[in-house]
Amino acid sequence: MNNEKNNRIKQLEDKFEQAKKEPWAKKLRIGTGVLWNLFLLLIIFAVIGAVFASSVGAGYFASLVAKEPLRSKEELRDQVFNYEETSEMYFADSIYLGKINSDIERRQITLDKVSQYALDAVLATEDEYFEEHKGIVPKAIFRGVFQDVTNSDSQTGGSTLTQQLVKNQILTNEVSYERKAKEILLAMRLEHFMTKDEILEAYLNIIPYGRDVMGQNIAGIETAARGIFGIKANDLSLPQAAYIAGIPQAPYTYTPFYSKNQGIKEREKLMYGVNRMKTVLFRMRDAGYISEAEYQEALAYDVTKDFRQPSRRATERYPYVTQEIQNRTIEILAEVLAEKDGIDADRFEGDSKIKEKYEIMADRSMRTDGYRIYSTINKELYDKMNEVADSFQYYGYTYTTETLDEESGKMITKENPVQVGVSMIENHTGKVLSFVGGRDYELEALNHSTQAYRQNGSSMKPLLVYAPAIEYGVIGAGSPLVDVKFRRGSYAPGNYFDREFGVLPARESLARSQNLSTIRLYDQIIDRNPIDFLKKMKFANATDKAGIGLSASLGTMDVTVEENTNAYATFANGGQFIESYMIERIEDMKGNIVFEHKAEPVEVFSPETSYIITDMMRDVLKGNGTAARLPGLMNFRPDLAAKTGTSQHYGDAWLVGYNPNVSLGVWMGYKNRNTPLYHGYNSGQMHPSERTARLYGQLMNVANTVIPETIKARDTFKRPNGVVTRSFCGISGLAPSAACASAGLVRSDLFNSKKMVPTKVDDSIVSSAAVRVNGKLYQALPSTPREFVTSGGIGVTSEYGKRMLGRLGGDASKLLAGRGGYASTVAGSTFPADNVPPAAVSTGQNGSVLTWTASSSNDVIGYYIYQNGAKIGTVHDGASRSYKVGYGSYYVRAVDITGLLSGPSNTVTNTAPAPKAEPKSDTNTGAKPSTTTPETKSDAKSDAKPDTKSESKPDAKPETAPEPTPETKPEATPEPKPDAAPEAKE
């Protein structure tokens, strides 16, 4: 049997050997060998590749977490459990304000006070391997990385509860591989330092759960249970627990309530959360947390009937204050935290990602680190000022619109009232003593004192034009400016009343807020970059580009009320800019000072310039000044300087002023800056400048009552030694010449002696043959009839007009023809005659007086009177258009400056009465009747008049005629309009 078996083996071996000798077997052997070798190589390469990839991955991971500090057990635990201490805020003088107004309401709870249903629902939904993993689930991480690399539409996520806890409590929400790597590392470390119960408890206290019944953002399962169902977390039923556990995946989709206390969502939108609840129940059943019966019972339950019914929440009394304190605290703490980490200020400001990162950290720190934040806001003053603003009755019309609410889908009526922003700053410290943020925080949460950027209109003029011009030594307080129109391309600005004031003093230009003279002055200094002054005063939008156009001088740059008011305080501080602030200091829970404000004054203007511009703005409150109404609206008389401002089409109205100790700025305007505050005199509306003056006066009265020791109403501005009074020629600004003095044109005003005083003697005045046109003197022409010419008068040189008009040019004839009153004394340039005969006039008769209408031509210098075709009289421009006549036919012709005559007027005829019958001789007396007829007497009378009175009296009268009466100023002088009209852009 064994032999047979051996033979069989031998035969098989022989056959195998024989087969190996076959050609096909040889090929098979070679191919198999190659495949085997290739397989071995692939295995080797795969192992090497895996090792290489793991090394690269490990190296990359190490690089991502290289800068992550190695936190100790205590540090990690402190950060994770640091969710219960809320920071507190204080008014000035340590008066308690309240806790930080967190965006998320949170109520702490321990694990033993949470329903088991809720615990099971959270684990089944968020982390099914919570009890087994060590902080991370590798396959979930790899799945997430693969989805990210392939840009997959399906993003299933890979964060455990531990990772979510680390992200929310230690790191930030930024989306980056670096943050994810740190999250993984810290999650694994956290598992070594905390028990599973501690991790779960911390998670349930910090995770967001959407909104509560009042629309408040909420976090923590206890807050969610109370806010959504009105019960404690320990009392949650299975469907209620499942509903809450499903919310964190999309809090604002699954929450049953709208924001801002707008109530419960519609049934259709509630189903998003209900369907999510069903998904949670399904996972609980699959994970074995609940039975099939419990699952079916919970599915059938209508959880929506358990939602809390809407209820009203008490409105926070100081929403604008808390909002502003929080915003500024975040800014401060972000810088503090960055500085601790060695981030220099330039890098912090220049890198938006770094800044955003530290602001997120600062926000969290502010809400959780138990700071004591002390502000500068005076509680009593704030209360009183806001009471004044709330009860003010002159804001103007409130518009209403019907709009579709995107969240609720309902049509709602939205109010659009005139908004208001106010800021009061203590000059020498920069403290914001009080402010008014708006009309209604619920209607508009934007703080119109600190956050709303609006054009400041003419209130920009002292800051960007007049004070810089004084500082540069271009003008003094009374230096003559030119208020004459010009055109540069399509840009043709004008004044409020579209009038040209000619040459007028700088202080009057500022007081009246004239646009043309301001623009021309800005053109003289624009090449010196006066925008640099605004940069020093920390205007956020003060860039080189903002100062390029001439319209910048009229306030086209957007500023906040606080910025504008803070800049005016610079003048009160003698030219020192002291930045405004609202946070006095920040202390930690142990009383250590984390931050304390320190003033850092910056010299912007000299004390001399500051005093001069202050003195000029005193005139804004007097006479024809645009805020002349304000003193009468105040119950005390401080030494106050102020400036009004309106933007184009009355979109904004400003009044900013200061005394030596405080500065107050007031702004009004609609949310939509294209909605005008004013529609003209015929609209029946109160002018915006009147409204701001009324509110300003009431606010100052309240401030003087509440903080009289700060206002110090009797304090006055002290004149520096460098401010001097000097005389100058009023029409040129140069030192007075003998001719200027003889003409009575010498004026005196304030100058900064360190920058400029008039030294060059005026050379613009010359003797002149003048003629009067429309009440103003012009240089006579060679063809001007001599009887209209005033010899031995005064005029100006041709160079005068060129110098005063500068590179913007304009009509030189209007320089001395404005409100300056020079036209009645000085002959300006040559009148631009049209060389066309003047229009004829119409005559009439009033008894023995011939009257006529004025010629419609603008170059008429007077009139000739004719009797029976012969010229018998001359009447100059400005004299009464009447002439006493006798019998005969009369007409009048107008005379223009070139000597051209109009056509004759209509003829007026005085017919002599018929002669009476000759009387009989008186035989008793023997007297003879007179041989002189009445006609002869009349003729003699009329012939004598032209020679003795008619020629001389009219000629003399224009020389002594009174100046035109100034235009009556309305009770509240409107603000001159800016030049930024779309149709008149530069």
Secondary structure, 3 states (H helix, E strand, C coil): CHHHHHHHHHHHHHHHHHHHCCHHHHHHHHHHHHHHHHHHHHHHHHHHHHHHHHHHHHHHHHHHCCCCCCCCHHHHHHHHCCCCECCEEECHHHCEEEECCCCEEECCCCHHHCCHHHHHHHHHHHCCCCCCCCCCCHHHHHHHHHHHHCCCCCCCCCCCHHHHHHHHHCCCCCCCHHHHHHHHHHHHHHHHHCCHHHHHHHHHHHCEEEECCCCCEEECHHHHHHHHHCCCHHHCCHHHHHHHHHHHHCHHHHCCECCCCCCECCHHHHHHHHHHHHHHHHHHHHCCCCCHHHHHHHHHCCHHHHCCCCCCCCCCCCHHHHHHHHHHHHHHHHHHHHHHCCCCHHHHHHCHHHHHHHHHHHHHHHHHECCEEEECCCHHHHHHHHHHHHHCCCCCCCEEEEEECCCCCCEEEEEECCEEEEEEEECCCCEEEEEECCCCCCCCCCCCCCCCCEECHHHHHHHHHHHHHHHCCCCCCCCEEEECCCCECCECCCCCCCCCCEEEEHHHHHHHCCHHHHHHHHHHHHHHCCHHHHHHCCCCCCCCHHHCCHHHHHCCCEECHHHHHHHHHHHHCCCEECCCECEEEEECCCCCEEEECCCCCEECCCHHHHHHHHHHHHHHHCCCCCCCCHHHHCCCCCCCEEEEEECHHHCCEEEEEECCCEEEEEEEECCCCCCCCCCCHHHCCCCHHHHHHHHHHHHHHHHHHHCHHHHCCCCCCCCCCCEEEEEEECCCCCECCHHHHHCCCEEEEEEECCCCCCCCECCCEEEEEEEEECCEEEECCCCCCHHHCEEEEEEECHHHHHHHHHHHCCCHHHCCCCCCCCCCCEECCECCCCCCCCCCCCEEEECCEEEECCCCCCCEEEEEEEECCEEEEEEECCCCCEEECCCEEEEEEEEECCCCECCCCCCEEECCCCCCCCCCCCCCCCCCCCCCCHHHHHHHHHHHHHHHHHCHHHHHHHHHCCCCCCCCCCCCCCCCCCCCCHHHCC
